[in-house]
Amino acid sequence: MSTPVEKRKTAALATPTDLKSNAIQDISGALAALLADTFALYLKTKNFHWHMSGPHFRDYHLLLDEHADQIFAITDDIAERARKIGGTTLRSIGHIGRLQRLADNDADYVTPEDMLAELRDDNRQLISLMRETHDVCSEHNDVATTSLLENWIDEAERRHWFLFEITRKAK
């Protein structure tokens, strides 16, 4: 006889969907990796927000807080989208570390200019990763996920644009 704990360990998470099993695996895998990257970018953005310094402190501090809030806001949607189609999602910080493609920055000090340039480049990379995820979803005719991704890409493009303009060198 199984105990309640044993039953929970083997309980199926299968959510009914009309997507084929290979589509569920491909899409939820792509979403899990994207979620790991999103958490990595969120934490880096907060790190730089917390450690900002210099003459533009207030403006950059507030901008990075706004960016971090926007990035964090999509994490639940990404995870829940994977679950809605019958997939699974991230389970731990270690899982994030194994899947993330965006590099961490553990430096004791980063100049404000380097912080903004790194976040600019990371947001650009996230846009590319979102487009790759969009392609996976399109291949499997998952229009709901592609629609969400299109909005997230637009938000990331706006963040990239702001960071690009701030880091542009005067002629």
Secondary structure as UniProt FT lines:
FT   HELIX           4..10
FT   HELIX           21..50
FT   TURN            55..56
FT   HELIX           57..73
FT   HELIX           75..84
FT   TURN            85..86
FT   HELIX           93..99
FT   HELIX           112..139
FT   TURN            140..141
FT   HELIX           143..167
//
